[in-house]
Amino acid sequence: MKGADASVRNPPLDCCGGLNNVDFTKVDASAMADALQHIDLTDARFWVAVAAIVFNPFFWNVVARWEHRTRVLTRLFGGPYVACYSLAFLILLLNVYRSHSITAAMKAQARCELLEALPVFYVGSVLMALGSILVFSSFFALGFTGTFLGDYFGILMEEKVTGFPFNVTDNPMYWGSTANYLGLALINASPVGLVLTAVVALSYQVAIMFEGPFTEEIYRQRMRCAKQG
């Protein structure tokens, strides 16, 4: 699963300049310190969640690139579509486990009184709504194989998706998923949930760095083959 599987020709609306224009010196350090006091880094459930978060994009990138170079899964399952659907099913299971592990870590650790406010709950709810819109709209825009690494199996899209939500933000599925986890952390007033959301965002950012150029090269290869043909 990837949000970079369809690059957008139109420049995305860049909120806060990609966070580059945010002045982090204005962050309330005392509030952050108070939140960190509620996090138990010795809790095994926290590290299980971290491992699940980091493993998922690493797994699907490694397997998809291996398939692109070898076509082993295509041969094993008798065709690219069945192979793609099988990998997608495994990715979905891994994502369900990741969500479960994050939820378990949040339930096991303390809540933060600073986050137990009605405005925070409303912000979390809005983030989850917006995140869900980004995730589902990108899925419908890309289709099943477009979402779940179909281009690595040779199932290429006829043209790049430029409509909503790709005209709003790059990688909407990734950032929608991140918004969902952030919203869930705020709703549950969970400091450890905020930390795990940051790990989600970082792991997705690393995945984007690898997926974007590789996917673009796949389509460049198709264009070169079409010209030669």
Sine and cosine of phi, psi and omega as CSV:
sin_phi,cos_phi,sin_psi,cos_psi,sin_omega,cos_omega
0.00,0.00,0.70,-0.71,-0.01,-1.00
-0.40,-0.92,0.54,-0.84,0.04,-1.00
-1.00,-0.04,-0.19,0.98,-0.04,-1.00
-0.99,-0.12,0.20,0.98,-0.08,-1.00
-0.97,0.24,-0.11,0.99,0.08,-1.00
-0.61,-0.79,0.99,-0.14,-0.03,-1.00
-0.93,0.38,0.55,-0.84,-0.06,-1.00
-0.98,-0.19,0.78,-0.62,0.04,-1.00
-0.95,0.30,-0.61,0.80,-0.01,-1.00
-0.96,0.28,0.67,-0.74,0.02,-1.00
-0.91,0.42,0.75,-0.66,-0.04,-1.00
-0.95,0.31,0.43,-0.90,0.12,-0.99
-0.96,0.29,0.87,-0.49,-0.17,-0.99
-0.98,-0.22,0.99,-0.14,-0.01,-1.00
-0.93,0.38,0.79,-0.61,0.05,-1.00
0.87,0.49,0.38,0.93,0.00,-1.00
0.89,0.45,0.61,0.79,-0.04,-1.00
0.92,0.39,0.48,0.88,-0.04,-1.00
0.94,0.33,0.03,1.00,0.02,-1.00
-0.94,0.33,-0.40,0.92,-0.03,-1.00
-1.00,-0.07,0.05,1.00,0.01,-1.00
-0.98,0.20,0.75,-0.67,0.02,-1.00
-1.00,0.00,0.99,-0.14,-0.07,-1.00
-0.96,0.29,-0.18,0.98,0.06,-1.00
-0.94,0.34,-0.27,0.96,-0.01,-1.00
-1.00,0.07,-0.07,1.00,-0.03,-1.00
-0.92,0.39,0.68,-0.74,0.02,-1.00
-0.96,0.27,0.98,-0.19,-0.07,-1.00
-0.91,0.42,-0.56,0.83,-0.02,-1.00
-0.91,0.41,-0.62,0.79,0.04,-1.00
-0.92,0.40,-0.65,0.76,0.03,-1.00
-0.91,0.42,-0.66,0.75,0.00,-1.00
-0.89,0.45,-0.64,0.77,0.03,-1.00
-0.90,0.44,-0.65,0.76,0.01,-1.00
-0.91,0.41,-0.65,0.76,-0.03,-1.00
-0.91,0.40,-0.43,0.90,0.02,-1.00
-0.91,0.40,-0.33,0.95,-0.02,-1.00
-1.00,0.01,0.03,1.00,-0.06,-1.00
-0.98,-0.22,0.81,-0.59,0.03,-1.00
-0.98,-0.20,0.98,-0.19,-0.04,-1.00
-0.97,0.26,-0.13,0.99,0.05,-1.00
-1.00,0.02,-0.10,0.99,-0.01,-1.00
-0.95,0.31,0.84,-0.55,-0.03,-1.00
-0.89,0.46,-0.52,0.85,-0.02,-1.00
-0.91,0.41,-0.51,0.86,0.07,-1.00
-0.90,0.44,-0.72,0.69,-0.05,-1.00
-0.96,0.29,-0.49,0.87,0.12,-0.99
-0.89,0.45,-0.68,0.74,0.02,-1.00
-0.90,0.43,-0.69,0.73,0.04,-1.00
-0.86,0.51,-0.70,0.71,0.00,-1.00
-0.88,0.47,-0.67,0.74,0.01,-1.00
-0.90,0.43,-0.65,0.76,-0.01,-1.00
-0.89,0.45,-0.73,0.68,-0.06,-1.00
-0.95,0.31,-0.61,0.79,-0.09,-1.00
-0.92,0.39,-0.65,0.76,-0.16,-0.99
-0.84,0.55,-0.85,0.53,0.00,-1.00
-0.91,0.41,-0.52,0.86,0.07,-1.00
-0.89,0.46,-0.71,0.71,-0.03,-1.00
-0.88,0.47,-0.79,0.62,-0.10,-0.99
-0.95,0.32,-0.46,0.89,0.07,-1.00
-0.94,0.33,-0.69,0.73,0.00,-1.00
-0.91,0.42,-0.73,0.68,-0.03,-1.00
-0.91,0.42,-0.68,0.73,-0.03,-1.00
-0.91,0.41,-0.65,0.76,0.04,-1.00
-0.92,0.39,-0.62,0.78,0.05,-1.00
-0.89,0.46,-0.68,0.73,0.05,-1.00
-0.90,0.45,-0.67,0.74,-0.02,-1.00
-0.88,0.48,-0.59,0.80,-0.05,-1.00
-0.99,0.10,-0.50,0.86,-0.14,-0.99
-0.92,-0.39,-0.46,0.89,-0.10,-1.00
0.86,0.51,0.49,0.87,0.00,-1.00
-0.92,0.40,-0.71,0.71,-0.02,-1.00
-0.91,0.42,-0.61,0.79,0.04,-1.00
-0.87,0.49,-0.70,0.72,0.02,-1.00
-0.93,0.36,-0.63,0.77,-0.03,-1.00
-0.90,0.44,-0.66,0.75,-0.06,-1.00
-0.99,-0.10,0.00,1.00,0.09,-1.00
0.99,0.13,0.24,0.97,0.03,-1.00
0.29,-0.96,0.39,-0.92,-0.06,-1.00
-0.93,0.37,-0.55,0.83,-0.06,-1.00
-0.94,0.35,-0.72,0.69,0.02,-1.00
-0.90,0.44,-0.63,0.78,0.03,-1.00
-0.90,0.44,-0.68,0.73,0.02,-1.00
-0.91,0.42,-0.69,0.72,0.02,-1.00
-0.89,0.46,-0.62,0.78,-0.01,-1.00
-0.91,0.41,-0.69,0.72,0.05,-1.00
-0.91,0.42,-0.64,0.77,0.02,-1.00
-0.87,0.50,-0.66,0.75,0.02,-1.00
-0.88,0.48,-0.67,0.75,0.02,-1.00
-0.92,0.39,-0.65,0.76,0.04,-1.00
-0.88,0.47,-0.67,0.74,0.02,-1.00
-0.89,0.46,-0.65,0.76,0.05,-1.00
-0.89,0.46,-0.69,0.72,0.02,-1.00
-0.89,0.45,-0.62,0.78,0.01,-1.00
-0.93,0.36,-0.58,0.81,0.08,-1.00
-0.89,0.45,-0.68,0.73,0.02,-1.00
-0.91,0.42,-0.63,0.78,0.04,-1.00
-0.86,0.51,-0.73,0.68,0.01,-1.00
-0.88,0.47,-0.65,0.76,0.04,-1.00
-0.89,0.46,-0.68,0.74,-0.04,-1.00
-0.93,0.37,-0.60,0.80,0.05,-1.00
-0.91,0.41,-0.70,0.72,0.01,-1.00
-0.89,0.45,-0.66,0.75,0.01,-1.00
-0.90,0.44,-0.64,0.77,0.02,-1.00
-0.91,0.41,-0.65,0.76,0.01,-1.00
-0.91,0.41,-0.67,0.74,-0.01,-1.00
-0.92,0.39,-0.50,0.87,-0.08,-1.00
-0.98,0.18,-0.33,0.95,-0.10,-1.00
-0.93,-0.37,0.22,-0.98,-0.15,-0.99
-0.94,0.34,0.47,-0.88,0.13,-0.99
-1.00,0.04,0.31,-0.95,-0.01,-1.00
-0.94,-0.34,0.81,-0.58,-0.03,-1.00
-0.88,0.47,-0.54,0.84,-0.01,-1.00
-0.89,0.46,-0.46,0.89,-0.02,-1.00
-1.00,-0.03,-0.16,0.99,-0.04,-1.00
-1.00,0.05,0.91,0.43,0.01,-1.00
-0.75,-0.67,0.53,-0.85,-0.06,-1.00
-0.86,0.50,-0.67,0.75,0.04,-1.00
-0.87,0.50,-0.61,0.79,0.03,-1.00
-0.90,0.43,-0.66,0.75,0.04,-1.00
-0.87,0.49,-0.67,0.74,0.01,-1.00
-0.91,0.41,-0.66,0.75,0.04,-1.00
-0.88,0.47,-0.68,0.73,0.04,-1.00
-0.88,0.48,-0.66,0.75,0.01,-1.00
-0.90,0.43,-0.67,0.74,0.02,-1.00
-0.90,0.44,-0.67,0.74,0.02,-1.00
-0.88,0.48,-0.66,0.75,0.01,-1.00
-0.92,0.40,-0.60,0.80,0.04,-1.00
-0.91,0.40,-0.73,0.68,0.01,-1.00
-0.91,0.42,-0.65,0.76,0.03,-1.00
-0.88,0.48,-0.67,0.74,0.01,-1.00
-0.90,0.43,-0.62,0.78,0.04,-1.00
-0.88,0.47,-0.70,0.71,0.00,-1.00
-0.90,0.45,-0.70,0.72,-0.04,-1.00
-0.90,0.43,-0.78,0.62,-0.09,-1.00
-0.95,0.31,-0.60,0.80,0.01,-1.00
-0.93,0.36,-0.58,0.81,0.05,-1.00
-0.94,0.35,-0.58,0.82,0.05,-1.00
-0.90,0.44,-0.72,0.69,0.00,-1.00
-0.92,0.38,-0.53,0.85,0.01,-1.00
-0.95,0.32,-0.60,0.80,-0.07,-1.00
-1.00,-0.04,-0.45,0.90,-0.11,-0.99
0.99,0.13,0.12,-0.99,-0.09,-1.00
-0.90,0.43,-0.80,0.60,-0.05,-1.00
-0.94,0.34,-0.52,0.85,0.06,-1.00
-0.91,0.41,-0.54,0.84,0.02,-1.00
-0.98,0.22,-0.69,0.73,-0.14,-0.99
-0.98,-0.20,0.83,0.56,0.25,-0.97
0.90,0.44,0.46,0.89,-0.03,-1.00
-0.86,0.51,-0.54,0.84,-0.02,-1.00
-0.90,0.43,-0.44,0.90,0.06,-1.00
-0.95,0.31,-0.34,0.94,0.04,-1.00
-1.00,-0.09,0.09,1.00,-0.04,-1.00
1.00,0.06,0.14,0.99,0.03,-1.00
-1.00,-0.08,1.00,0.01,-0.14,-0.99
-1.00,-0.10,0.53,-0.85,0.05,-1.00
-0.99,0.17,0.50,-0.87,-0.02,-1.00
-0.92,0.38,-0.59,0.80,0.03,-1.00
-0.50,-0.87,0.36,-0.93,-0.03,-1.00
-0.96,0.28,0.57,-0.82,0.01,-1.00
-0.98,0.19,0.80,-0.59,-0.01,-1.00
-0.85,-0.52,-0.08,1.00,-0.01,-1.00
-1.00,0.10,-0.15,-0.99,0.00,-1.00
-0.88,0.47,0.67,-0.74,0.07,1.00
-1.00,-0.09,0.14,0.99,-0.06,-1.00
-0.96,0.28,-0.24,0.97,0.10,-1.00
-1.00,0.02,0.01,1.00,0.03,-1.00
-0.96,-0.28,-0.67,0.74,-0.03,-1.00
-0.45,-0.89,0.52,-0.85,0.15,-0.99
-0.95,0.32,0.52,-0.85,0.11,-0.99
0.79,0.61,0.81,0.59,-0.09,-1.00
-0.89,0.45,-0.48,0.88,0.00,-1.00
-0.94,0.35,-0.65,0.76,0.03,-1.00
-0.91,0.41,-0.75,0.66,-0.06,-1.00
-0.96,0.27,-0.45,0.89,0.12,-0.99
-0.91,0.41,-0.67,0.74,0.05,-1.00
-0.89,0.45,-0.66,0.75,0.04,-1.00
-0.89,0.46,-0.66,0.75,0.03,-1.00
-0.89,0.46,-0.59,0.81,0.04,-1.00
-0.89,0.46,-0.71,0.70,0.00,-1.00
-0.92,0.38,-0.62,0.79,0.05,-1.00
-0.90,0.43,-0.70,0.71,0.04,-1.00
-0.88,0.48,-0.65,0.76,0.02,-1.00
-0.90,0.44,-0.64,0.77,0.02,-1.00
-0.90,0.43,-0.66,0.75,0.00,-1.00
-0.93,0.37,-0.67,0.74,0.01,-1.00
-0.87,0.50,-0.60,0.80,-0.02,-1.00
-1.00,-0.03,0.09,1.00,0.00,-1.00
0.76,0.65,0.72,0.70,-0.16,-0.99
-0.95,-0.32,0.95,-0.31,0.09,-1.00
-0.87,0.50,-0.65,0.76,0.00,-1.00
-0.92,0.39,-0.48,0.88,0.07,-1.00
-0.91,0.41,-0.60,0.80,0.05,-1.00
-0.91,0.42,-0.66,0.75,0.02,-1.00
-0.90,0.43,-0.70,0.72,0.00,-1.00
-0.91,0.41,-0.55,0.83,0.08,-1.00
-0.90,0.44,-0.64,0.77,0.05,-1.00
-0.89,0.46,-0.61,0.80,0.05,-1.00
-0.91,0.41,-0.64,0.77,0.07,-1.00
-0.86,0.51,-0.76,0.65,-0.03,-1.00
-0.88,0.48,-0.67,0.74,-0.01,-1.00
-0.91,0.41,-0.68,0.74,-0.01,-1.00
-0.91,0.41,-0.60,0.80,0.06,-1.00
-0.93,0.37,-0.62,0.78,0.00,-1.00
-0.89,0.45,-0.65,0.76,0.06,-1.00
-0.91,0.42,-0.67,0.74,0.02,-1.00
-0.87,0.49,-0.66,0.75,0.00,-1.00
-0.88,0.47,-0.63,0.78,0.00,-1.00
-0.87,0.49,-0.54,0.84,0.00,-1.00
-1.00,0.01,-0.64,0.77,-0.09,-1.00
-0.95,0.32,-0.70,0.71,-0.10,-1.00
-0.82,0.58,-0.86,0.52,-0.01,-1.00
-0.88,0.47,-0.60,0.80,-0.03,-1.00
-0.93,0.38,-0.68,0.74,0.02,-1.00
-0.90,0.43,-0.67,0.75,0.03,-1.00
-0.88,0.48,-0.60,0.80,0.01,-1.00
-0.92,0.39,-0.58,0.81,0.05,-1.00
-0.85,0.52,-0.70,0.71,-0.02,-1.00
-0.97,0.26,-0.50,0.86,0.10,-0.99
-0.91,0.41,-0.62,0.78,0.05,-1.00
-0.89,0.46,-0.64,0.77,0.03,-1.00
-0.90,0.44,-0.66,0.75,0.01,-1.00
-0.90,0.43,-0.65,0.76,0.04,-1.00
-0.91,0.42,-0.66,0.75,0.02,-1.00
-0.91,0.42,-0.63,0.78,0.00,-1.00
-0.91,0.42,-0.63,0.78,0.01,-1.00
-0.93,0.37,-0.63,0.78,0.01,-1.00
-0.94,0.34,-0.52,0.85,0.00,-1.00
-0.97,0.24,0.00,0.00,0.00,0.00
